[in-house]
Amino acid sequence: MSNLNPIPQSVADILDAEAEVTAPMLAGVGQVGWMKTWPQLATYSHYAQLKSLVLRGVAAVLKDCNLGAGYDAALDCAKPLIMERLTQPSTDIQNRLLKLVEGEPFGPKVELTAERLAQLKVIFKETLLSEDWQAIAKAAAAEVQHQVLDLMVA
């Protein structure tokens, strides 16, 4: 009896098979391209550590901006932008990000230290485009405006 549905032999095979599917699917949550960018990471857990560190770094950078009511809207706008930009980072950016998680134990979240945050800030400044920062600022401003105008109606 032939095996009609062979199991892929590697994570790369799984990602290739997933990328070939044209219908929407939840596996990978749209991050297949991002995962392929980081083949140096030994396991999915290491990939998750890096992604988590990047997203927590974006949140911390925006928190430092004192955006108030606009913070959540700015963060919702910033997350997909940074993930998109890091789908095809320069070799330098890729190496610097990998060094942030290098040597970390398998499993737990990588601590967002002041040093790591400073390095991430530089990476974000070099990675996000001017129009990305404009979109983030507009999202925050629109939310603040919405909150103020709601006071008028209430």
C-alpha positions in Angstrom: 0.0 0.0 0.0 1.5 3.4 -1.0 1.6 6.3 1.4 -0.7 8.9 -0.2 0.2 11.6 2.3 3.9 11.4 3.1 5.2 13.2 6.2 7.8 15.9 5.3 11.2 15.2 6.6 12.3 18.6 7.9 11.0 21.9 9.0 12.0 23.4 5.7 9.8 20.7 3.9 6.9 21.6 6.2 7.3 25.3 5.4 7.6 24.7 1.7 4.4 22.5 1.8 2.6 25.2 3.8 3.7 28.0 1.4 2.3 26.0 -1.6 -1.2 26.0 -0.1 -3.3 28.8 -1.6 -6.3 28.7 0.7 -6.1 30.6 4.0 -4.9 28.5 6.9 -4.0 29.1 10.5 -0.7 27.2 10.7 2.1 29.7 10.7 -0.3 32.6 11.2 1.1 34.3 8.1 4.7 34.1 9.3 5.9 31.4 7.0 8.2 33.9 5.2 9.5 35.2 8.5 10.4 31.7 9.7 12.2 31.0 6.4 14.3 34.1 7.1 15.8 32.5 10.2 17.0 29.0 9.2 19.9 29.3 11.7 17.4 28.9 14.5 17.6 25.2 15.6 13.9 24.8 16.7 10.5 26.4 16.5 11.0 27.4 20.1 14.1 29.4 19.2 12.2 31.1 16.5 9.4 31.9 19.0 12.0 33.3 21.4 13.3 35.7 18.7 9.8 36.7 17.5 8.7 37.3 21.1 11.8 39.4 21.9 11.2 41.6 18.8 7.5 42.1 19.6 8.2 42.9 23.2 10.9 45.3 22.1 8.5 47.1 19.8 6.0 47.4 22.7 8.7 48.7 25.1 9.9 51.3 22.5 6.3 52.6 22.0 5.7 52.5 25.8 8.7 54.9 26.2 6.9 57.4 23.8 4.2 58.1 26.4 1.4 57.6 23.8 -1.3 57.3 26.4 -4.7 56.3 24.8 -2.9 55.9 21.4 -0.5 53.2 22.7 -2.6 50.1 21.8 -3.4 51.5 18.3 0.2 52.3 17.7 1.3 48.8 18.8 -1.3 47.1 16.7 0.0 49.1 13.7 3.7 48.5 14.5 3.7 44.8 15.0 2.8 43.7 11.5 5.1 46.4 10.0 8.2 45.2 11.9 7.4 41.6 11.2 7.1 42.4 7.5 10.3 44.4 7.4 12.2 41.6 9.2 11.0 39.1 6.6 14.0 40.1 4.4 16.5 41.9 6.7 20.0 42.7 5.7 22.6 40.2 6.8 23.9 42.7 9.4 20.4 43.1 11.0 19.9 39.4 10.9 23.2 38.7 12.6 22.6 41.4 15.3 19.1 39.9 16.0 20.5 36.4 16.2 23.1 37.6 18.7 20.4 38.8 21.0 19.1 35.3 21.5 22.4 33.4 21.1 23.2 31.1 23.9 19.8 31.4 25.6 18.4 28.3 27.1 15.8 26.3 25.2 12.2 27.2 26.2 11.9 30.3 28.4 11.3 33.8 27.1 14.5 35.7 26.5 14.8 38.6 29.0 14.3 42.0 27.5 17.3 43.7 29.3 18.2 47.4 28.9 21.1 46.4 26.7 18.9 44.2 24.4 16.3 47.0 24.3 18.9 49.5 23.3 20.1 47.2 20.5 16.5 46.6 19.3 15.8 50.4 19.2 18.7 50.8 16.8 17.6 47.8 14.7 14.0 49.3 14.6 15.3 52.7 13.5 17.3 51.0 10.7 14.6 48.6 9.7 11.3 50.6 9.7 10.8 53.1 7.0 9.7 56.7 7.4 6.3 55.8 6.1 6.1 53.0 8.7 6.8 55.5 11.5 4.2 57.8 10.0 1.6 55.1 10.0 2.3 54.3 13.6 2.0 57.9 14.6 -1.2 58.3 12.7 -2.7 55.3 14.3 -1.9 56.7 17.8 -3.2 60.1 16.9 -6.4 58.7 15.4 -7.1 56.8 18.6 -6.5 59.9 20.8 -8.8 61.9 18.6 -11.4 59.3 18.8 -11.3 59.2 22.6 -11.5 63.0 22.8 -14.4 63.2 20.3 -16.2 60.5 22.3 -16.2 62.9 25.3 -18.1 65.4 23.2 -20.9 62.9 22.4 -21.1 61.5 25.9 
